[in-house]
Amino acid sequence: MKSSPSARSWIAAGVRHELLTRALPALRHDMAAPVSVIRMALLMLKRQVAAATIDPAACEERVALIDNQVGELVEAIRSLRDWELATTDDGITRSALVAQCVMLMRSAFDLHGVSLDTDAALEPQEPQDEQRKEHKEREEQEEHRWPSAAALRYLFLGALGYLHDSAAEAGSIRIEADGANALRLQAVPREPGTTHAVLDAHRAPRALAIDAVAMQNLAEDLGYAVTLDGGSVRLVLATGN
């Protein structure tokens, strides 16, 4: 029996919750790391004050460090709004979408022996000088920005989760551009003889696996089209509305 729109939305909400739960360790790290640096800098300042050996230059350097880390902490906290579907955003480019989601999930996938490989065409190029930096900025301005970044983030993470949970013996997931408005994610099997015995021994099946039904409900509820073909997912960045 086909799910009703209400049931589909509830299923999709559950899938989004599971995806956010999987991304939370990386999000927590982004907030906890600046706090550790701030505490260390404050401890050094307290020691200088207690010893009455205040070095103005050193104090200024540590205050600047604290100010910088507070800024990073504020940005990390504000980034939580990016997960709210009701929030109006400026959209996101295809390469930025890939970079953000891969950064969030790389460590978690590595722990399960699955690497994330991004095609060079989707990876941001580090500028070597000011001329290359200006060129990179022009490229970013020219790259198309797709609306509803939050929805696309959930959808891309859903595709990663689907391949991670469903593809048998996946050793890596390959991410490539597909035309001008889509991405293709392909699960690549492990090479024979490369199975990591320790990882496999501790890899229990997830009770909340992202399967084909979960992935399709998520995409339909968000208004996007996905094509699931065995060990690959094609994700169209434009809505079907």
Protein Blocks (a to p, Z undefined) as FASTA:
>chain_A
ZZdfklmmmmmmmmmmmmmmmmmmmmmmmmmmmmmmmmmmmmmmmmmmmnopacfklmmm
mmmmmmmmmmmmmmmmmmmmmmpmklccebjafklmmmmmmmmmmmmmmmnopacdddfk
lpccddfbfklmmmmmmmmmmpccdehkllmmmmmmmmmmmmmmmmghiabdcdddehjk
bccdddddddehiacfklmmmmccdfkbccfklmmmmmmmnopacddehjaccddfbdfZ
Z
